[in-house]
């Protein structure tokens, strides 16, 4: 069974648009939003299915961890990211391909093919990390 949302039966899609289950990975990647202005598109890491020791996490626990995550991967940056020299006198705080730390609940949440992404402001980045494994929200 697919976890993709398919168009209602009988809906005619525009020419060249395929149902998600018929799309290649490249076609699905093109569906990611293009950030505008000073916004950045970030992906959230997948939440572990189990705690250390092997006990499975409840769905509500995994969902809470996903929503409150403080780690993200920068996918795309809008054309105005870090252009304000008064606000960013030393230049950009991060670049595409960086893992960053941000505040829990930051940005606009969206899902594309059941994977969560966020659109965040350029000044939401609080740190850059080389290896995000093991970093979780305290508290």
N, C-alpha and C positions, 0 to 999 in steps of 0.2 A: 504494500500500500504506500502511495506517495504522500509526503507531507506538504506538497505544493498545492496552492489554491488555484484551481482551474476555473476558466470562465464558465458561466452557466450554459447548460445545454441549449444549442440553437443560436448562441451569440456569435455574430460574424466579426472576426478580428480584422483589423486593417491589413492591407496587402503587405506581405513580408514579415508579419508578426506571427510567431509560432506559440503554441501552448508551451508553458514552462517545461513540461515533461519531455517535449520534443527538441528542446534547445541544447546546444553544446555548451561546455563550460565557458567558452569565449563569448557566446551570445549572452549568457547569464551575467558575465562580468560587465558587459556593456550596459546592463540595466542599473548599475550603481549610479546614484545621483552625482552630478558634477557640482561640487561646492562653488558657491558664488561669493563675491566680496572677500571678507576676512574669515570665512568659515573653512573648516578642515573636515574631511571625511575620515573617520577612524573606525577600525574594526575592533571588536572585543574578543579576547581570547575565549576559547571554549572552556566551559566550566567542567571540572572533573566530575565523573559520575559517582565516585566513592570517596569517603574520607580515608586518611592514612590508616592502614590496618584492614581496609577492604569493606567496611560497612557502607552499603549503598546510601546515597543521599536521597531524600524525598524530593519530588518535583518542585515543591514550594521552596525548599532550601536552595536548590540549584537556580531557580528563578530569582530568588533574593540575591544570591551571589552575582548573578549576571547583571542585575540592575545596579548594584552597589559597587561594582568593580572600579578600581582606581588605575588599572593598566589598560592601555590601548595601543594599537598599531596604526601609524599614520599612512593612509592610502593615497589621498589626494589633498591638495591645498588650493584654495580659491586664489584668484589673481591678485587680491589685495592683502594676502597674508603677510604680516610683518613689514608692510610698506611704510607704516607710520614711524618715521625716524625719531620723532619726539617720544613716542611710547616705547620704541625698541632701538635705543641709540647704539647698542652693540650688535644689532642685526638679528636674524631669525633665532628663535629659541630651539627649533627643531627642523627636520626636513622629512620629506617623504621617505618611508622605509624605517623610521625610528620608532622604538617603543617609548611611550611617554607615560608619565604619571599625571593624573588629573583628579579633580575632586569627584567623590561618589555622586551619582545622579547628574553629572554634567551633561549638557548638550541636549539635542533633540534626538530621541530614540526612534529607530526605524528598523524594520526587518525586511530583508530581501532574500527570498528562497529560504526562509526559516533561520537565517543567520542575522544576528543583531549588529547594527552599525550605529554610529552617532555622528551628528554634525555638531562640532564644537567651535567656539571662538578661538582665534589664535592665542589670545592671552589666557586661555584656560589651561594651557600646558604649564605644569609646575616643575617638572624634571624630565630628563631623558635618561633611560637606563639601557645598558647593553644587553642584559639578560633578565627578562621579567619573571622567570620561573621562581616560584617561592614568594613572590610579592603579593600580599593580600591586604585588604582593608582591615585596620585594627578596630577593635571595639565590638 
